[in-house]
Amino acid sequence: MDDNKVAVLLEDLRAQFRTFGEGLQLLNDKIDRVEQKLDTHIEENRRDFEANRLEHQQLMQMVKELDREVQVEIKRVK
């Protein structure tokens, strides 16, 4: 094989690798955006979960206090 044919083949391979690399970079960029969206979603859900947990604790405390008051009132009525 002469030098010109080898040079053409090498240039073709370089072009293919360049195209592959560009496609891979686009894919990596898309994956990065998906990861960022997922991280944001996870953080929002974590905050919502924590707020719901605290609200649940407060409601449970209110129920316990109301139960105590009702028990006291029941004893008073008897």
N, CA, C and O of each residue as an XYZ file, in Angstrom:
312
protein
N       0.852     -1.168      0.000
C       0.000      0.000      0.000
C       0.903      1.237      0.000
O       1.855      1.322      0.775
N       0.595      2.178     -0.863
C       1.485      3.346     -0.925
C       1.116      4.375      0.138
O       0.066      4.289      0.775
N       1.994      5.337      0.311
C       1.845      6.336      1.385
C       0.566      7.155      1.241
O      -0.058      7.500      2.245
N       0.172      7.467      0.030
C      -1.041      8.263     -0.180
C      -2.278      7.520      0.309
O      -3.148      8.119      0.941
N      -2.366      6.234      0.029
C      -3.516      5.437      0.463
C      -3.549      5.325      1.998
O      -4.611      5.409      2.615
N      -2.385      5.137      2.588
C      -2.300      5.069      4.054
C      -2.728      6.399      4.662
O      -3.454      6.424      5.656
N      -2.281      7.502      4.071
C      -2.646      8.826      4.568
C      -4.154      9.038      4.476
O      -4.759      9.588      5.397
N      -4.766      8.609      3.375
C      -6.211      8.740      3.206
C      -6.942      7.903      4.256
O      -7.903      8.371      4.868
N      -6.492      6.675      4.462
C      -7.113      5.812      5.473
C      -6.977      6.410      6.876
O      -7.924      6.398      7.662
N      -5.801      6.924      7.171
C      -5.593      7.534      8.487
C      -6.489      8.757      8.681
O      -7.056      8.951      9.756
N      -6.615      9.583      7.638
C      -7.483     10.760      7.731
C      -8.936     10.344      7.917
O      -9.678     10.972      8.672
N      -9.334      9.285      7.226
C     -10.698      8.773      7.384
C     -10.925      8.283      8.810
O     -11.962      8.566      9.410
N      -9.955      7.549      9.351
C     -10.064      7.079     10.744
C     -10.122      8.245     11.717
O     -10.906      8.220     12.666
N      -9.304      9.264     11.497
C      -9.326     10.455     12.369
C     -10.708     11.117     12.333
O     -11.251     11.501     13.369
N     -11.258     11.244     11.139
C     -12.577     11.859     10.994
C     -13.636     11.037     11.729
O     -14.513     11.593     12.390
N     -13.550      9.721     11.610
C     -14.522      8.871     12.297
C     -14.378      8.982     13.812
O     -15.373      9.051     14.535
N     -13.130      9.000     14.288
C     -12.913      9.148     15.728
C     -13.388     10.522     16.200
O     -13.952     10.637     17.289
N     -13.169     11.556     15.404
C     -13.615     12.901     15.758
C     -15.141     12.924     15.873
O     -15.694     13.466     16.829
N     -15.806     12.328     14.886
C     -17.267     12.263     14.908
C     -17.753     11.478     16.125
O     -18.698     11.888     16.800
N     -17.105     10.355     16.397
C     -17.466      9.548     17.565
C     -17.263     10.356     18.841
O     -18.117     10.343     19.728
N     -16.141     11.057     18.935
C     -15.849     11.867     20.121
C     -16.864     12.973     20.314
O     -17.279     13.247     21.440
N     -17.268     13.614     19.225
C     -18.272     14.674     19.321
C     -19.610     14.104     19.795
O     -20.283     14.698     20.637
N     -19.985     12.957     19.251
C     -21.220     12.314     19.687
C     -21.153     11.924     21.148
O     -22.128     12.084     21.881
N     -20.018     11.415     21.573
C     -19.833     11.032     22.970
C     -19.926     12.254     23.879
O     -20.495     12.177     24.968
N     -19.368     13.385     23.435
C     -19.444     14.612     24.225
C     -20.883     15.090     24.359
O     -21.298     15.525     25.433
N     -21.644     15.011     23.274
C     -23.072     15.385     23.335
C     -23.823     14.493     24.317
O     -24.647     14.969     25.098
N     -23.532     13.202     24.270
C     -24.173     12.269     25.191
C     -23.806     12.598     26.640
O     -24.668     12.596     27.519
N     -22.535     12.876     26.881
C     -22.098     13.239     28.237
C     -22.786     14.511     28.719
O     -23.171     14.611     29.884
N     -22.941     15.485     27.818
C     -23.635     16.730     28.189
C     -25.080     16.451     28.570
O     -25.586     16.997     29.551
N     -25.745     15.603     27.795
C     -27.136     15.262     28.105
C     -27.229     14.526     29.443
O     -28.132     14.789     30.237
N     -26.306     13.616     29.688
C     -26.289     12.882     30.958
C     -26.081     13.846     32.118
O     -26.715     13.709     33.164
N     -25.191     14.825     31.936
C     -24.962     15.820     32.990
C     -26.234     16.602     33.292
O     -26.548     16.854     34.455
N     -26.974     16.988     32.240
C     -28.220     17.729     32.459
C     -29.251     16.864     33.177
O     -29.955     17.341     34.068
N     -29.339     15.603     32.791
C     -30.281     14.688     33.462
C     -29.899     14.520     34.932
O     -30.769     14.517     35.803
N     -28.604     14.379     35.210
C     -28.144     14.239     36.600
C     -28.483     15.484     37.410
O     -28.906     15.382     38.561
N     -28.297     16.657     36.812
C     -28.625     17.892     37.524
C     -30.117     17.960     37.839
O     -30.507     18.327     38.947
N     -30.950     17.603     36.857
C     -32.396     17.610     37.089
C     -32.766     16.601     38.168
O     -33.599     16.883     39.029
N     -32.153     15.438     38.120
C     -32.431     14.405     39.114
C     -32.002     14.864     40.505
O     -32.735     14.673     41.475
N     -30.821     15.468     40.605
C     -30.356     15.976     41.900
C     -31.314     17.025     42.452
O     -31.619     17.027     43.645
N     -31.794     17.926     41.573
C     -32.750     18.946     41.996
C     -34.036     18.294     42.484
O     -34.574     18.674     43.524
N     -34.521     17.324     41.742
C     -35.756     16.623     42.105
C     -35.596     15.902     43.448
O     -36.485     15.954     44.298
N     -34.477     15.241     43.626
C     -34.221     14.522     44.883
C     -34.182     15.498     46.053
O     -34.741     15.220     47.114
N     -33.525     16.639     45.863
C     -33.421     17.631     46.936
C     -34.798     18.202     47.278
O     -35.120     18.390     48.451
N     -35.603     18.475     46.261
C     -36.951     18.983     46.511
C     -37.773     17.954     47.281
O     -38.490     18.304     48.218
N     -37.669     16.695     46.890
C     -38.414     15.638     47.586
C     -37.931     15.461     49.014
O     -38.729     15.201     49.914
N     -36.628     15.600     49.228
C     -36.086     15.486     50.581
C     -36.639     16.589     51.475
O     -37.016     16.343     52.621
N     -36.685     17.817     50.936
C     -37.232     18.935     51.723
C     -38.719     18.720     52.010
O     -39.187     18.964     53.122
N     -39.453     18.260     50.996
C     -40.888     17.992     51.191
C     -41.090     16.898     52.238
O     -41.963     17.003     53.099
N     -40.271     15.847     52.152
C     -40.382     14.747     53.119
C     -40.127     15.252     54.529
O     -40.855     14.905     55.459
N     -39.094     16.072     54.689
C     -38.761     16.592     56.015
C     -39.890     17.473     56.546
O     -40.249     17.384     57.720
N     -40.448     18.320     55.687
C     -41.558     19.178     56.107
C     -42.759     18.321     56.495
O     -43.413     18.603     57.499
N     -43.056     17.296     55.731
C     -44.182     16.409     56.049
C     -43.942     15.650     57.350
O     -44.864     15.454     58.142
N     -42.703     15.226     57.564
C     -42.371     14.505     58.799
C     -42.602     15.404     60.010
O     -43.192     14.980     61.004
N     -42.135     16.644     59.918
C     -42.321     17.579     61.031
C     -43.796     17.872     61.264
O     -44.251     17.926     62.407
N     -44.538     18.060     60.184
C     -45.975     18.304     60.319
C     -46.674     17.095     60.944
O     -47.575     17.255     61.767
N     -46.265     15.903     60.557
C     -46.834     14.686     61.135
C     -46.563     14.630     62.628
O     -47.454     14.306     63.413
N     -45.337     14.945     63.021
C     -45.001     14.943     64.450
C     -45.861     15.946     65.211
O     -46.349     15.650     66.302
N     -46.047     17.132     64.635
C     -46.861     18.144     65.297
C     -48.310     17.683     65.425
O     -48.936     17.867     66.469
N     -48.831     17.091     64.372
C     -50.208     16.599     64.413
C     -50.362     15.490     65.446
O     -51.349     15.456     66.181
N     -49.398     14.594     65.502
C     -49.455     13.518     66.489
C     -49.427     14.082     67.904
O     -50.139     13.594     68.782
N     -48.607     15.109     68.131
C     -48.543     15.748     69.443
C     -49.890     16.388     69.789
O     -50.357     16.294     70.924
N     -50.502     17.033     68.807
C     -51.808     17.647     69.029
C     -52.860     16.590     69.352
O     -53.706     16.795     70.222
N     -52.805     15.466     68.652
C     -53.757     14.384     68.919
C     -53.569     13.853     70.336
O     -54.547     13.613     71.043
N     -52.322     13.667     70.753
C     -52.061     13.177     72.114
C     -52.577     14.154     73.162
O     -53.185     13.754     74.155
N     -52.324     15.444     72.928
C     -52.792     16.452     73.884
C     -54.320     16.488     73.936
O     -54.907     16.596     75.012
N     -54.947     16.398     72.787
C     -56.404     16.383     72.747
C     -56.948     15.143     73.449
O     -57.945     15.219     74.167
N     -56.296     14.003     73.241
C     -56.710     12.774     73.912
C     -56.621     12.936     75.430
O     -57.526     12.520     76.153
N     -55.540     13.534     75.910
C     -55.399     13.765     77.353
C     -56.540     14.651     77.870
O     -57.140     14.376     78.909
N     -56.819     15.715     77.120
C     -57.891     16.626     77.532
C     -59.236     15.905     77.562
O     -60.039     16.118     78.471
N     -59.480     15.057     76.573
C     -60.739     14.313     76.521
C     -60.817     13.339     77.689
O     -61.871     13.196     78.310
N     -59.715     12.673     77.989
C     -59.702     11.733     79.112
C     -59.984     12.460     80.422
O     -60.731     11.964     81.266
N     -59.394     13.618     80.586
C     -59.636     14.413     81.803
C     -61.102     14.812     81.872
O     -61.723     14.728     82.931
N     -61.649     15.241     80.758
C     -63.052     15.662     80.716
C     -63.982     14.483     80.990
O     -64.985     14.638     81.687
N     -63.662     13.309     80.450
C     -64.468     12.103     80.698
C     -64.457     11.779     82.183
O     -65.508     11.478     82.750
N     -63.293     11.833     82.828
C     -63.212     11.557     84.264
C     -64.007     12.598     85.053
O     -64.654     12.271     86.048
N     -63.956     13.827     84.611
C     -64.690     14.894     85.312
C     -66.196     14.660     85.208
O     -66.930     14.875     86.172
N     -66.650     14.219     84.036
C     -68.073     14.014     83.818
C     -68.574     12.814     84.641
O     -69.706     12.834     85.123
N     -67.757     11.786     84.805
C     -68.155     10.594     85.573
C     -68.342     11.016     86.993
O     -68.679     10.192     87.843
